[in-house]
Amino acid sequence: MINDVKKLQEIANNVRINSLKMVYAASSGHIGGSLGIADVITAIYFYAMDENDKFVLSKGHCSPALYGVLAEKGIIPKEDLASFRQASSYLQGHPSAKDVPGVDASTGSLGQGISVACGMALGCRSTDVFCIMGDGEQQEGQVWEAATFAAHYGLDNLCAVVDLNGLQIDGNVSDVMDVRDLAEKYRAFEWNVIEINGHDFGEIMSAFDKVRECKGTPTAIIARTIKGKGVSFMENNYAWHGTAPNQEQFEKALAELLEHRL
């Protein structure tokens, strides 16, 4: 466990750099959301999770962030990141539990990951299960079936983080299909709800501390984030949901992320 905020920020920035390099090299991938969840996924792997805990990336298209953090953790070799989305690579666009060390669940189709996480949490009550979903993903009916299931079985070893950036591939979530007040929705489903700034490690770490203390009910962390966080021209721009940067854009983005190391 790493308790040092500056160290966690450094790791998260490396995760962003890893993600950017992967998507650029492949000329394909989902960079906006990967940059946005870098802080939360870093905190999960380096602060919240114990050795036997499980993680499910329900928004599996943000695999660059997952592979990036696995590389920082030393679970996969950093040099393998360059093969992202290549036909012969085990690092495909959506994570495969069969092929990637450290991946606990294969994900891709939105809405299904939280159900898998529920099954894991029910099957092994001594294991904590963490799951990241998108806010656009909350439009899927299966999410709310899983929410009902988790509350019914009192899965207090389940923590779902909702990446609330307000954007999805077609534009604003509120325009495509408004999910409204997600905190109130999860409370209505009898979940413990914590609302945080998903880029403030103090708030993130405090939230995970509270998750450990919660008994009898699952927890939903509603994390307000910025899609494309760390790269000025990508931030809050849904056009970068699944677009790879060209060379000029890559060099500018990389320069901005490298500045954060200083």
ZATOR-500661 format. One record per atom (N, C-alpha, C): y, x, z. Coordinates in steps of 0.1 Angstrom, whole numbers, padded with zeros to 4 digits, always signed. Layout:
// residues N
YXZ...
END
This chain:
// residues 262
-0012+0008+0000+0000+0000+0000+0013+0009+0000+0022+0005-0009+0035+0013-0009+0046+0003-0003+0052+0008+0007+0063+0000+0013+0077+0004+0009+0078+0015+0002+0091+0020-0002+0096+0013-0014+0108+0007-0013+0114-0001-0023+0117+0007-0035+0123+0019-0033+0127+0028-0044+0115+0032-0052+0104+0035-0045+0092+0039-0052+0086+0028-0060+0086+0016-0055+0082+0004-0062+0090+0001-0075+0103+0003-0073+0113+0002-0085+0109+0012-0095+0106+0024-0091+0103+0034-0101+0090+0031-0108+0080+0026-0101+0068+0022-0108+0070+0011-0118+0078+0001-0113+0081-0011-0122+0088-0007-0135+0097+0003-0133+0104+0008-0145+0094+0015-0155+0085+0022-0149+0074+0029-0157+0066+0018-0164+0063+0007-0157+0056-0004-0163+0063-0009-0175+0076-0011-0174+0085-0015-0185+0084-0006-0197+0085+0007-0194+0085+0017-0204+0071+0017-0211+0061+0016-0203+0047+0015-0209+0046+0003-0218+0051-0008-0214+0050-0020-0222+0058-0019-0235+0070-0014-0234+0078-0012-0246+0071-0003-0256+0066+0008-0251+0059+0018-0260+0047+0012-0267+0040+0004-0259+0028-0003-0265+0031-0012-0276+0041-0021-0273+0045-0031-0283+0051-0025-0296+0059-0015-0294+0065-0008-0305+0054-0001-0314+0045+0006-0307+0034+0013-0315+0025+0004-0322+0023-0008-0317+0014-0018-0323+0022-0026-0333+0035-0026-0333+0044-0035-0341+0040-0050-0338+0035-0052-0326+0031-0065-0322+0029-0066-0307+0032-0078-0302+0030-0080-0288+0042-0088-0281+0040-0091-0269+0050-0099-0262+0057-0091-0252+0069-0087-0256+0077-0077-0248+0086-0084-0237+0092-0096-0241+0101-0102-0232+0095-0106-0219+0084-0113-0219+0078-0117-0206+0072-0105-0199+0067-0095-0206+0061-0083-0199+0072-0076-0192+0084-0074-0197+0095-0068-0190+0099-0077-0178+0098-0090-0180+0103-0099-0169+0094-0099-0157+0081-0097-0159+0071-0098-0147+0068-0084-0142+0075-0073-0147+0071-0060-0142+0073-0058-0127+0083-0063-0121+0085-0061-0107+0075-0069-0099+0072-0081-0102+0062-0089-0095+0048-0083-0096+0044-0079-0108+0031-0074-0110+0029-0061-0103+0040-0053-0103+0040-0040-0096+0038-0043-0081+0045-0052-0075+0044-0055-0061+0030-0060-0058+0024-0068-0067+0010-0073-0064+0000-0062-0063+0001-0053-0073-0009-0042-0074-0006-0031-0064+0006-0028-0060+0009-0017-0052+0013-0020-0038+0015-0033-0035+0019-0038-0022+0010-0049-0016+0008-0059-0024+0001-0071-0018-0014-0070-0018-0020-0065-0029-0035-0065-0030-0042-0055-0022-0053-0059-0016-0062-0050-0010-0073-0046-0020-0082-0037-0017-0091-0032-0026-0101-0043-0032-0104-0053-0024-0113-0063-0028-0107-0075-0034-0094-0076-0034-0086-0087-0039-0087-0088-0054-0084-0100-0059-0085-0103-0074-0071-0107-0079-0070-0104-0092-0057-0108-0099-0061-0114-0113-0054-0125-0116-0055-0132-0128-0042-0133-0135-0041-0128-0147-0028-0130-0155-0030-0142-0164-0026-0154-0158-0028-0166-0166-0020-0166-0179-0008-0160-0178+0000-0158-0191-0005-0145-0197-0017-0146-0203-0024-0134-0208-0017-0127-0219-0007-0134-0226+0000-0127-0237+0009-0116-0231+0011-0116-0218+0019-0105-0212+0010-0093-0208+0000-0091-0215-0010-0080-0212-0003-0066-0212+0008-0064-0220+0014-0050-0218+0018-0047-0204+0023-0057-0197+0026-0054-0183+0014-0051-0174+0003-0059-0177-0009-0057-0170-0015-0043-0173-0016-0039-0185-0021-0026-0189-0012-0015-0184+0001-0018-0184+0010-0008-0179+0009-0005-0164+0006-0016-0156+0004-0014-0142-0009-0008-0139-0019-0011-0147-0033-0005-0145-0032+0010-0148-0024+0014-0158-0022+0028-0161-0015+0035-0149-0005+0029-0144+0003+0035-0133-0006+0036-0120-0016+0027-0119-0025+0027-0108-0036+0037-0110-0038+0042-0122-0048+0052-0125-0061+0046-0128-0062+0033-0131-0074+0026-0134-0078+0028-0149-0068+0028-0157-0071+0032-0171-0062+0044-0175-0066+0052-0185-0059+0064-0188-0046+0060-0196-0035+0066-0192-0022+0063-0199-0022+0066-0214-0030+0076-0218-0031+0079-0232-0037+0068-0240-0045+0059-0234-0051+0048-0241-0042+0037-0244-0030+0037-0238-0020+0026-0240-0016+0026-0255-0016+0038-0261-0011+0040-0275-0020+0032-0284-0032+0028-0280-0041+0021-0289-0040+0006-0288-0030+0001-0280-0028-0013-0278-0028-0021-0291-0036-0032-0291-0038-0041-0302-0043-0035-0315-0049-0023-0314-0056-0017-0326-0070-0023-0326-0075-0024-0338-0088-0031-0340-0099-0025-0332-0099-0012-0330-0110-0005-0323-0107-0004-0308-0096-0009-0303-0092-0006-0290-0097-0017-0280-0100-0013-0268-0104-0022-0257-0091-0029-0251-0079-0024-0255-0067-0030-0250-0061-0040-0260-0067-0052-0261-0063-0062-0270-0051-0070-0266-0047-0079-0274-0035-0086-0271-0036-0095-0259-0048-0099-0256-0051-0107-0244-0061-0099-0236-0060-0098-0223-0070-0090-0215-0084-0095-0215-0093-0086-0216-0108-0090-0216-0114-0083-0204-0120-0091-0195-0126-0086-0183-0139-0078-0187-0145-0081-0198-0157-0074-0202-0154-0060-0207-0142-0058-0211-0138-0045-0218-0129-0036-0210-0120-0042-0202-0109-0035-0195-0112-0033-0180-0114-0021-0176-0115-0018-0161-0103-0024-0154-0106-0030-0142-0096-0036-0134-0091-0050-0138-0096-0055-0149-0093-0069-0153-0103-0078-0147-0099-0087-0139-0109-0096-0132-0112-0109-0140-0103-0112-0150-0106-0125-0157-0100-0123-0171-0107-0127-0181-0102-0128-0195-0093-0140-0196-0081-0138-0202-0072-0149-0203-0065-0149-0216-0059-0160-0219-0052-0161-0232-0046-0175-0234-0055-0185-0234-0051-0199-0236-0044-0203-0223-0031-0207-0224-0023-0210-0213-0028-0222-0205-0028-0221-0192-0032-0232-0183-0046-0229-0177-0054-0221-0183-0067-0219-0179-0069-0208-0168-0060-0199-0167-0061-0188-0157-0060-0193-0143-0052-0203-0140-0051-0207-0126-0064-0215-0122-0071-0221-0132-0083-0227-0128-0094-0216-0125-0094-0205-0132-0103-0194-0130-0100-0189-0116-0087-0187-0113-0083-0182-0100-0087-0191-0088-0087-0204-0091-0092-0214-0081-0106-0211-0078-0114-0210-0089-0128-0207-0087-0131-0195-0079-0124-0184-0082-0125-0172-0075-0122-0174-0060-0112-0181-0057-0107-0183-0044-0117-0191-0036-0123-0201-0042-0133-0210-0036-0146-0202-0034-0150-0194-0044-0162-0187-0043-0163-0176-0033-0152-0170-0029-0152-0160-0020-0139-0161-0011-0141-0168+0000-0129-0171+0009-0124-0158+0016-0131-0148+0016-0127-0135+0022-0118-0127+0013-0117-0131+0001-0110-0124-0010-0097-0131-0013-0086-0124-0013-0073-0130-0017-0072-0129-0033-0067-0140-0039-0066-0141-0053-0052-0144-0057-0046-0135-0066-0033-0136-0070-0033-0140-0085-0024-0149-0089-0023-0153-0103-0009-0155-0107-0005-0149-0119+0008-0151-0125+0007-0161-0136+0016-0171-0135+0017-0181-0146+0032-0181-0151+0034-0186-0163+0047-0188-0168+0053-0202-0165+0066-0203-0166+0072-0217-0163+0069-0226-0175+0069-0221-0187+0065-0229-0199+0050-0234-0197+0042-0225-0191+0028-0229-0189+0026-0241-0180+0037-0244-0172+0036-0256-0163+0036-0269-0171+0038-0268-0184+0036-0280-0193+0022-0284-0195+0013-0275-0192-0002-0278-0194-0007-0286-0183-0014-0297-0187-0020-0306-0177-0030-0299-0168-0037-0289-0173-0048-0282-0165-0042-0275-0153-0029-0271-0154-0023-0265-0143-0023-0274-0131-0020-0287-0133-0018-0296-0122-0032-0301-0117-0042-0301-0126-0055-0304-0121-0059-0293-0111-0056-0280-0115-0059-0269-0106-0051-0270-0093-0039-0274-0094-0031-0275-0082-0036-0285-0072-0041-0296-0078-0048-0306-0069-0060-0301-0063-0068-0294-0071-0081-0288-0066-0078-0278-0055-0068-0269-0057-0066-0259-0047-0061-0265-0034-0053-0275-0034-0048-0281-0022-0060-0289-0015-0068-0296-0023-0079-0303-0017-0089-0294-0010-0091-0283-0015-0101-0273-0008-0094-0263+0001-0081-0265+0003-0074-0257+0013-0075-0242+0010-0072-0238-0003-0074-0224-0007-0062-0216-0003-0062-0213+0010-0051-0204+0015-0053-0190+0011-0063-0186+0004-0065-0173-0001-0060-0172-0016-0054-0182-0020-0048-0183-0034-0033-0182-0034-0028-0173-0042-0013-0172-0043-0010-0173-0058-0003-0183-0063+0001-0184-0077+0016-0181-0077+0020-0171-0086+0034-0168-0089+0038-0174-0102+0048-0182-0101+0053-0188-0113+0065-0180-0118+0064-0174-0130+0075-0166-0136+0085-0176-0142+0095-0178-0134+0105-0188-0138+0117-0181-0145+0116-0180-0159+0127-0174-0166+0134-0184-0175+0129-0196-0176+0136-0207-0183+0134-0207-0198+0126-0197-0203+0124-0196-0218+0109-0195-0222+0107-0200-0234+0093-0199-0239+0095-0196-0254+0084-0196-0262+0085-0191-0275+0095-0199-0284+0096-0212-0282+0104-0220-0290+0118-0223-0285+0122-0217-0274+0135-0218-0268+0135-0221-0253+0145-0229-0249+0146-0232-0235+0135-0241-0230+0129-0238-0219+0118-0247-0214+0124-0261-0212+0136-0262-0207+0142-0275-0205+0143-0283-0218+0144-0277-0229+0146-0283-0242+0132-0287-0248+0123-0278-0247+0109-0280-0253+0102-0291-0245+0101-0289-0232+0095-0300-0224+0099-0296-0209+0109-0303-0204+0114-0299-0191+0104-0301-0180+0102-0290-0173+0092-0290-0161+0100-0294-0148+0113-0294-0149+0121-0298-0138+0119-0289-0126+0120-0295-0114+0120-0287-0101+0106-0284-0097+0101-0271-0101+0088-0267-0099+0085-0266-0084+0095-0261-0076+0093-0260-0062+0089-0273-0055+0097-0283-0059+0094-0297-0054+0081-0302-0059+0077-0299-0071+0064-0304-0076+0053-0298-0068+0053-0285-0066+0042-0278-0058+0042-0283-0044+0054-0286-0038+0054-0291-0025+0047-0305-0025+0050-0313-0035+0044-0326-0036+0028-0325-0037+0024-0314-0043+0009-0312-0044+0004-0305-0032+0012-0304-0021+0008-0299-0008+0005-0284-0008+0013-0277-0016+0012-0262-0015+0024-0257-0006+0021-0246-0001+0032-0238+0006+0040-0232-0005+0053-0233-0005+0062-0229-0016+0072-0219-0011+0074-0208-0018+0084-0198-0015+0092-0195-0027+0105-0196-0026+0114-0193-0038+0120-0180-0036+0120-0171-0047+0125-0158-0046+0132-0154-0059+0140-0143-0058+0145-0135-0069+0134-0126-0073+0128-0128-0085+0116-0120-0089+0119-0106-0093+0132-0101-0091+0135-0087-0093+0140-0080-0081+0140-0087-0070+0144-0081-0057+0132-0078-0049+0129-0065-0047+0116-0061-0041+0116-0065-0026+0128-0066-0020+0128-0070-0006+0123-0085-0005+0128-0093-0014+0123-0107-0014+0109-0109-0018+0105-0101-0028+0091-0101-0033+0081-0097-0022+0084-0086-0015+0075-0081-0005+0075-0091+0007+0086-0096+0011+0087-0106+0022+0078-0119+0018+0079-0123+0006+0071-0134+0001+0056-0132+0003+0052-0120-0001+0038-0117+0000+0033-0115+0015+0042-0111+0023+0039-0111+0038+0037-0125+0043+0045-0134+0038+0044-0148+0043+0031-0155+0037+0027-0150+0025+0014-0155+0020+0003-0152+0029+0003-0140+0034-0008-0136+0044-0008-0145+0056+0003-0149+0060+0004-0157+0073+0001-0172+0071+0001-0177+0058-0001-0191+0056-0016-0194+0057-0019-0205+0064-0032-0209+0067-0034-0224+0063-0045-0227+0056-0049-0241+0053-0044-0246+0040-0035-0239+0033-0030-0244+0020-0027-0233+0010-0028-0235-0003-0024-0224-0012-0009-0222-0013-0005-0211-0018+0009-0207-0019+0014-0206-0033+0025-0212-0036+0032-0209-0049+0045-0202-0047+0046-0190-0053+0058-0183-0052+0066-0186-0065+0077-0192-0064+0086-0195-0076+0095-0183-0078+0093-0175-0087+0100-0162-0089+0110-0164-0101+0123-0164-0097+0133-0165-0108+0134-0151-0114+0132-0150-0127+0132-0138-0134+0141-0138-0147+0143-0127-0153+0150-0126-0165+0141-0121-0176+0139-0129-0186+0130-0125-0197+0137-0113-0204+0129-0102-0206+0135-0090-0212+0142-0081-0203+0139-0083-0190+0147-0076-0179+0146-0060-0182+0158-0054-0181+0160-0040-0182+0165-0035-0195+0164-0044-0205+0169-0041-0219+0180-0051-0222+0192-0046-0223+0204-0055-0224+0203-0065-0235+0198-0061-0247+0198-0070-0259+0186-0079-0259+0177-0077-0250+0165-0085-0249+0166-0096-0238+0175-0093-0228+0176-0102-0217+0180-0116-0220+0173-0126-0215+0176-0140-0216+0177-0144-0231+0169-0138-0239+0168-0141-0253+0154-0144-0257+0152-0157-0260+0138-0162-0263+0132-0156-0276+0141-0150-0285+0137-0144-0297+0128-0132-0294+0129-0126-0282+0121-0115-0279+0108-0119-0271+0104-0132-0272+0092-0136-0266+0080-0129-0271+0079-0128-0284+0068-0122-0291+0071-0113-0303+0083-0107-0302+0088-0099-0313+0087-0084-0309+0083-0076-0318+0082-0061-0316+0095-0055-0321+0101-0045-0314+0113-0039-0319+0111-0029-0330+0121-0028-0339+0120-0018-0349+0124-0004-0343+0124+0006-0351+0127+0020-0345+0140+0021-0338+0151+0015-0344+0164+0016-0338+0164+0009-0325+0159-0003-0325+0158-0011-0313+0150-0005-0302+0139+0001-0306+0130+0008-0297+0137+0019-0290+0144+0027-0298+0151+0039-0292+0162+0035-0283+0169+0024-0286+0180+0019-0278+0174+0014-0265+0163+0006-0266+0157+0000-0254+0151+0011-0245+0145+0021-0251+0139+0031-0243+0150+0039-0236+0161+0042-0242+0172+0049-0236+0177+0041-0224+0178+0028-0225+0183+0020-0214+0173+0021-0202+0160+0020-0205+0150+0021-0194+0150+0034-0188+0151+0045-0196+0151+0058-0190+0163+0061-0181+0174+0054-0184+0186+0055-0176+0183+0050-0162+0174+0040-0161+0171+0035-0147+0164+0044-0139+0158+0055-0144+0151+0065-0137+0161+0074-0129+0173+0075-0133+0183+0084-0127+0187+0080-0113
END
